[in-house]
Amino acid sequence: MKLNEAPEKIHISIVPNALNSYTYITCGKDFPNAVEYVRTDAFIEKACKWLEKNIAEATGIDSYTITESFKQAMKKG
């Protein structure tokens, strides 16, 4: 990860104690019950690479058409 760049994934874990709850945000899986969050742009980028490699060949549809359609669908949601 570069300086001043958001990590691709973060893990959030809330650890209760007798006085209060503490929230830990890390870039690794430090706690067994941590919830993993992935940056939207990182998810879309990885999904598009997978689509280009796997789906386009199987369907015969142009990979650009598939990936652009997927990107638009993700931006709407």
Backbone torsions as a table, in degrees:
resi	resn	phi	psi	omega
1	MET	NA	132.3	179.5
2	LYS	-82.0	159.2	177.8
3	LEU	-59.4	136.3	179.7
4	ASN	63.5	23.9	177.0
5	GLU	-113.8	138.3	179.7
6	ALA	-68.7	141.5	176.9
7	PRO	-68.1	154.2	178.4
8	GLU	-66.1	-36.2	179.8
9	LYS	-134.6	147.5	168.2
10	ILE	-130.1	157.2	177.8
11	HIS	-123.6	128.5	-179.0
12	ILE	-116.5	131.4	179.7
13	SER	-135.6	133.4	176.5
14	ILE	-104.3	119.1	-176.2
15	VAL	-112.5	108.2	-178.8
16	PRO	-77.1	152.0	170.8
17	ASN	-139.3	-173.6	-174.4
18	ALA	-66.5	-30.6	-175.4
19	LEU	-95.8	-38.9	-171.8
20	ASN	-162.3	179.2	173.0
21	SER	-107.9	142.0	177.6
22	TYR	-114.2	137.9	176.6
23	THR	-106.2	127.9	178.5
24	TYR	-110.2	128.4	175.4
25	ILE	-115.9	122.0	-177.2
26	THR	-133.7	169.9	174.9
27	CYS	-100.2	4.7	179.1
28	GLY	-134.8	172.6	-178.6
29	LYS	-88.9	71.6	-177.3
30	ASP	-77.0	-25.7	-176.9
31	PHE	-120.6	138.7	-174.4
32	PRO	-64.5	-27.0	-178.9
33	ASN	-101.6	16.8	-178.2
34	ALA	-65.8	143.4	175.8
35	VAL	-95.4	131.9	-178.4
36	GLU	-94.6	129.6	175.5
37	TYR	-117.5	136.6	-178.8
38	VAL	-116.4	137.1	176.0
39	ARG	-58.9	137.8	-178.0
40	THR	-59.0	-46.1	-178.5
41	ASP	-64.5	-34.7	177.7
42	ALA	-67.9	-40.6	177.8
43	PHE	-63.1	-48.1	-178.3
44	ILE	-61.7	-42.1	-179.8
45	GLU	-61.8	-46.6	-180.0
46	LYS	-66.8	-39.1	179.2
47	ALA	-65.3	-40.2	179.1
48	CYS	-64.8	-39.5	176.3
49	LYS	-61.5	-41.9	179.2
50	TRP	-65.8	-43.4	178.3
51	LEU	-59.2	-45.9	-180.0
52	GLU	-60.0	-40.4	-176.3
53	LYS	-77.7	-38.5	-170.3
54	ASN	-106.5	-50.6	-172.8
55	ILE	-75.6	-42.8	-176.8
56	ALA	-58.9	-43.1	179.2
57	GLU	-65.5	-38.6	-176.8
58	ALA	-73.1	-34.0	-175.3
59	THR	-96.5	-21.0	-176.5
60	GLY	79.9	3.1	177.5
61	ILE	-85.6	143.7	179.5
62	ASP	-55.5	129.9	-177.2
63	SER	-63.1	-31.8	178.8
64	TYR	-63.0	-42.8	179.8
65	THR	-62.1	-44.0	-179.3
66	ILE	-64.9	-49.3	-175.6
67	THR	-67.2	-39.6	178.8
68	GLU	-66.3	-39.2	176.6
69	SER	-63.5	-42.0	178.3
70	PHE	-63.3	-45.4	179.4
71	LYS	-59.0	-44.0	179.3
72	GLN	-63.8	-41.1	179.3
73	ALA	-63.7	-38.5	-179.9
74	MET	-69.8	-35.2	-179.5
75	LYS	-71.0	-29.3	179.6
76	LYS	-71.7	-32.7	-175.4
77	GLY	-77.9	NA	NA
